Amino acid sequence: MDLYPASAEVATSIKQISEIEVLLILLRMIFPIL
């Protein structure tokens, strides 16, 4: 029973990481110097 909330937390953390990576990619596209 404890596996479900744990997997949900992992999924949310993965979504946060992916959003951060997308923001970094956008920043790199806007500022190629970085």
Distance bins in CASP14 RR format, pairs under 12 A and 6 or more apart:
PFRMAT RR
TARGET T0000
AUTHOR 0000-0000-0000
RMODE 2
METHOD distances of the structure
MODEL  1
1 7 0 0 0 0 0 1 0 0 0 0 0
2 8 0 0 0 0 0 1 0 0 0 0 0
2 9 0 0 0 0 0 1 0 0 0 0 0
3 9 0 0 0 0 0 1 0 0 0 0 0
3 10 0 0 0 0 0 1 0 0 0 0 0
4 10 0 0 0 0 0 1 0 0 0 0 0
4 11 0 0 0 0 0 1 0 0 0 0 0
5 11 0 0 0 0 0 1 0 0 0 0 0
5 12 0 0 0 0 0 1 0 0 0 0 0
6 12 0 0 0 0 0 1 0 0 0 0 0
6 13 0 0 0 0 0 1 0 0 0 0 0
7 13 0 0 0 0 0 1 0 0 0 0 0
7 14 0 0 0 0 0 1 0 0 0 0 0
8 14 0 0 0 0 0 1 0 0 0 0 0
8 15 0 0 0 0 0 1 0 0 0 0 0
9 15 0 0 0 0 0 1 0 0 0 0 0
9 16 0 0 0 0 0 1 0 0 0 0 0
10 16 0 0 0 0 0 1 0 0 0 0 0
10 17 0 0 0 0 0 1 0 0 0 0 0
11 17 0 0 0 0 0 1 0 0 0 0 0
11 18 0 0 0 0 0 1 0 0 0 0 0
12 18 0 0 0 0 0 1 0 0 0 0 0
12 19 0 0 0 0 0 1 0 0 0 0 0
13 19 0 0 0 0 0 1 0 0 0 0 0
13 20 0 0 0 0 0 1 0 0 0 0 0
14 20 0 0 0 0 0 1 0 0 0 0 0
14 21 0 0 0 0 0 1 0 0 0 0 0
15 21 0 0 0 0 0 1 0 0 0 0 0
15 22 0 0 0 0 0 1 0 0 0 0 0
16 22 0 0 0 0 0 1 0 0 0 0 0
16 23 0 0 0 0 0 1 0 0 0 0 0
17 23 0 0 0 0 0 1 0 0 0 0 0
17 24 0 0 0 0 0 1 0 0 0 0 0
18 24 0 0 0 0 0 1 0 0 0 0 0
18 25 0 0 0 0 0 1 0 0 0 0 0
19 25 0 0 0 0 0 1 0 0 0 0 0
19 26 0 0 0 0 0 1 0 0 0 0 0
20 26 0 0 0 0 0 1 0 0 0 0 0
20 27 0 0 0 0 0 1 0 0 0 0 0
21 27 0 0 0 0 0 1 0 0 0 0 0
21 28 0 0 0 0 0 1 0 0 0 0 0
22 28 0 0 0 0 0 1 0 0 0 0 0
22 29 0 0 0 0 0 1 0 0 0 0 0
23 29 0 0 0 0 0 1 0 0 0 0 0
23 30 0 0 0 0 0 1 0 0 0 0 0
24 30 0 0 0 0 0 1 0 0 0 0 0
24 31 0 0 0 0 0 1 0 0 0 0 0
24 34 0 0 0 0 1 0 0 0 0 0 0
25 31 0 0 0 0 0 1 0 0 0 0 0
25 32 0 0 0 0 0 1 0 0 0 0 0
25 34 0 0 0 0 0 1 0 0 0 0 0
26 34 0 0 0 0 0 1 0 0 0 0 0
27 33 0 0 0 0 0 1 0 0 0 0 0
27 34 1 0 0 1 0 0 0 0 0 0 0
28 34 1 0 1 0 0 0 0 0 0 0 0
END
